[in-house]
Amino acid sequence: MKHLYFGDGKGKTTAAIGIAVRAAGSNLKVLFVQFLKTEFSGERHVLSHTENVTLTLCPADLKFTFQMNEKEKAQAAKIFKGIFDRSVTLALTEKYDMVVFDEIIDAINAEMLTESEVVEFITNAPSSMEIVMTGHNPSQKMIDLCDYVTEFKKIKHPYDRGITGRIGVEF
């Protein structure tokens, strides 16, 4: 089945990690792919040491997309297109039971990936493969393609008071 966790609330990646850990604990083979994040997100250390979870590489350094100029966006798009293509090949050749695409909706919205290539993969993936996606503002098409759709709605967040993300809590 296909899962989509989206919205402006905190917890999308946390939910994706939770289902990945549950699957791995049930002896399912999980591929965990992250977009628009660096190697230094806190969850990566634990996931890289979790049996049955394969974690793809992320860039060592990356600006937020709103901080990038056009040249940097083009370079980032090449990186994330490569990560997506390699992940799709790996998922299919190594027969993963679950593939998590963390922040893939944001990668689409930032024009780092095309929605059509993501739709092509998720619609043609083996029926036995669970696919989990996260991000903000998915298209109606992405919502319609998924079996589980959960929207995270922010009611209140410290960022609204100028408090930036904290290590171990937001990243």
Secondary structure, 3 states (H helix, E strand, C coil): CEEEEEECCCCHHHHHHHHHHHHHHCCCCEEEEECCCCCCCCHHHHHHCCCCEEECCCCCCCCCHHHCCHHHHHHHHHHHHHHHHHHHHHHHHCCCCEEEEECHHHHHHCCCCCHHHHHHHHHHCCCCCEEEEEECCCCHHHHHHCCEEEEECCCCCHHHHCCCCCCCCCC
